[in-house]
Amino acid sequence: MESDFLARKQAQTEQEIHPLLRRRWSPRAFASRPVDRATLRRLFEAARWAPSSRNEQPWRFVLATQDAAEAFARLLDCLVEGNRRWAHRAPVLLLGCAKTVFTHNGRPNRHAWYDLGQAMAHLTVQATAEELYVHQMAGFSPEKAREAARVPEGYEPVVMAAIGYLGRPEELPERLREQELAPRSRIPLAEMVYFGQWGRPLPPP
């Protein structure tokens, strides 16, 4: 049953891509099984080697696990109610922040958010290789997160994420369960990639 469900959630791609990318998706149902510290370190090692402008590496992370109840509760409270409804089951919560200025000259780094996104992508692919799932969230209060995680000036709370092993959709409230079971979709390549100028389709292979 679980294997059938996971097969249905794999990306139905127009082109052949790496199996890890096909398997990656963002569930809301997480198992209570904890993620061990060694595995977590591998996720952040993958993030550490993401590319960034001038090798600035402007990403910083604050994480909390269920076994550190007070820290976990502080991060959970930063989420909007709709995300708290399911994220409270995840064994790991993560806050991703971007350093807003370059170290070498103190000027604004307009690529910091992009670079944080690349680090999160690396982390997510590594998580998929570890049979883990990552659900990234924009639905949180940056102000609450700054206070809860004591984020210093010069860093911007950008994203939160729940990390863990896959749970059972039937344990979710009805509306969330429907979202969990729904087919995945993406806009077609023809509407996303242009050749030479906007609106010009890619030439055929």
C-alpha positions in Angstrom: 0.0 0.0 0.0 2.7 2.4 1.0 4.8 1.6 -2.1 1.8 2.2 -4.3 1.2 5.6 -2.7 4.9 6.6 -3.1 4.8 5.4 -6.8 1.8 7.7 -7.4 3.6 10.6 -5.8 6.7 10.4 -8.0 7.0 13.2 -10.5 5.5 12.4 -13.9 8.3 14.1 -15.9 8.4 15.1 -19.6 12.1 14.2 -19.7 14.1 11.5 -17.8 15.6 13.0 -14.7 17.5 11.7 -11.7 15.4 9.3 -9.5 16.1 11.4 -6.4 14.5 14.4 -8.1 11.5 12.4 -9.1 11.0 11.1 -5.6 11.3 14.5 -3.9 8.1 15.9 -2.7 6.7 17.9 0.3 4.4 15.8 2.5 2.4 17.0 5.5 2.2 13.5 7.1 5.3 12.8 9.1 6.2 9.7 11.2 7.2 10.2 14.9 10.5 8.4 14.2 13.3 10.7 15.2 16.1 11.7 12.9 19.5 10.9 14.4 22.2 13.5 14.8 24.6 11.9 12.3 21.9 12.0 9.6 21.1 15.6 10.3 24.8 16.5 10.0 24.9 15.0 6.5 22.0 17.1 5.5 23.8 20.3 6.6 27.0 19.1 5.0 25.2 18.9 1.7 23.9 22.4 2.2 27.4 23.6 3.1 28.7 22.7 -0.3 26.0 24.6 -2.3 27.3 27.4 -4.7 27.0 31.0 -3.7 27.9 34.4 -5.0 31.6 35.2 -4.2 31.5 32.0 -2.1 29.8 34.1 0.6 27.8 31.1 1.9 25.2 33.5 3.3 22.9 30.8 4.7 22.5 30.1 8.4 20.2 27.5 10.0 18.5 27.1 13.4 17.0 23.7 14.0 15.0 22.1 16.8 14.0 18.5 17.4 11.1 17.0 19.3 13.4 15.8 22.1 14.3 19.4 22.8 10.7 20.3 23.6 11.1 23.9 24.5 13.1 24.9 21.5 10.8 22.9 19.2 7.8 24.7 20.7 9.4 28.1 20.1 9.9 27.4 16.4 6.5 25.7 16.0 4.9 28.9 17.4 6.4 30.9 14.5 4.3 29.0 12.0 0.9 30.1 10.8 -1.9 28.1 12.2 -2.4 26.1 8.9 1.1 24.9 9.0 1.1 24.2 12.8 -1.8 21.8 12.2 0.5 19.2 10.6 4.1 20.4 11.3 3.8 19.6 15.0 4.2 15.9 14.2 7.5 16.4 12.4 10.6 15.3 14.4 12.6 18.3 13.1 11.8 21.9 12.5 14.3 24.2 10.7 14.6 28.0 10.2 16.7 29.2 7.3 18.2 32.7 7.4 20.1 34.8 4.8 23.0 37.1 5.6 22.0 40.3 4.0 25.4 42.0 3.3 28.7 40.7 1.9 31.5 40.1 4.4 34.2 41.6 2.3 32.7 45.1 1.8 29.5 45.3 3.8 27.4 46.0 0.8 23.9 44.5 0.3 23.9 41.0 -1.1 20.9 40.8 -3.3 21.8 37.1 -4.1 21.6 35.9 -0.5 18.1 34.7 -0.7 18.8 32.9 -4.0 21.9 31.3 -2.4 20.0 30.2 0.6 17.5 28.5 -1.8 20.4 26.6 -3.4 21.6 25.4 0.0 18.0 24.3 0.9 17.9 22.4 -2.5 21.1 20.6 -1.7 19.8 19.8 1.8 16.5 18.5 0.3 18.2 16.2 -2.3 20.5 14.8 0.4 17.4 14.2 2.6 15.7 12.4 -0.2 18.8 10.1 -0.5 18.4 9.4 3.2 14.7 8.4 2.8 13.7 11.7 4.5 11.3 14.3 3.4 11.4 18.1 3.7 8.4 20.4 3.5 9.5 24.0 3.2 7.2 26.7 4.4 6.8 30.4 3.7 3.9 30.5 6.1 5.6 31.8 9.3 6.2 35.0 11.1 9.7 36.3 10.5 9.4 38.6 13.5 8.5 35.8 15.8 11.3 33.7 14.3 13.8 36.4 14.9 12.9 36.6 18.5 12.4 32.9 19.1 15.8 31.9 17.5 17.6 35.1 18.6 18.5 35.9 15.0 21.0 38.8 15.0 20.8 42.0 12.9 22.2 41.5 9.4 20.4 38.2 9.0 16.9 37.7 7.6 14.6 34.8 8.5 13.5 33.5 5.1 12.1 30.0 5.3 11.1 27.3 7.7 10.9 23.6 7.0 9.7 20.4 8.6 12.0 17.3 8.2 11.3 13.7 8.9 10.3 10.3 7.7 7.1 9.8 5.9 3.9 9.3 7.9 0.5 8.1 7.0 -1.9 10.4 5.2 -4.9 9.0 7.1 -3.6 10.5 10.3 -4.1 14.0 8.8 -7.3 16.1 9.1 -9.6 15.5 6.1 -8.8 18.6 4.1 -5.0 18.1 4.5 -5.4 14.4 3.7 -7.0 15.3 0.4 -4.1 17.6 -0.4 -1.7 14.8 0.6 -3.3 12.3 -1.8 -3.8 14.7 -4.7 -1.8 14.2 -7.9 1.3 16.4 -8.3 1.5 18.8 -11.2 3.8 21.3 -12.8 3.5 23.8 -15.7 4.8 22.3 -19.0 8.4 23.1 -20.1 7.0 25.0 -23.1 5.5 27.6 -20.7 8.7 27.8 -18.6 11.7 27.8 -20.8 12.2 30.1 -23.8 15.0 30.1 -26.5 16.8 33.3 -27.2 14.0 35.6 -26.2 10.8 35.5 -24.1 8.0 33.5 -25.6 10.1 31.7 -28.2 9.8 27.9 -27.7 12.7 25.6 -27.3 13.7 23.9 -30.6 12.8 20.2 -30.7 15.5 17.7 -29.7 
